[in-house]
Amino acid sequence: HPVKELSRVLKLYRAYKHMDEGDLAMEHSDMETALKEYDSALEMFPKNLEMKFWTAVTLANNQMITKALELFKEVFDYDKNWRTLAEKIAEKRFVKCIKRGVRKNLIFIILYAFFNIVID
């Protein structure tokens, strides 16, 4: 039914609008607003792996490791192709690797736990 499909597409548009607003909030260092926007998108489409994945990347980039790991695990368990993308992102240093202290160790834990990458 065309009306039903149009409704679905409009809902998807609105969910991605929330993701975009979250990204914009991150650009302004407003983590609280960003997380609210990402959560709104995920509430609309709780099974959307792309939204979960990019939310996890944002969380990892901001040292919110526990929540990031939960989302990464959900995504990777459902579709292994996302693991390949994550490996490529990690290689390009999209996921920030802080050079000092615990933060550095946490990103190494993520890389090892999900990608079996060991960095000396």
Secondary structure as UniProt FT lines:
FT   HELIX           2..27
FT   TURN            28..29
FT   HELIX           31..44
FT   TURN            46..47
FT   HELIX           49..61
FT   TURN            62..63
FT   HELIX           65..78
FT   HELIX           81..91
FT   TURN            92..93
FT   HELIX           101..115
//
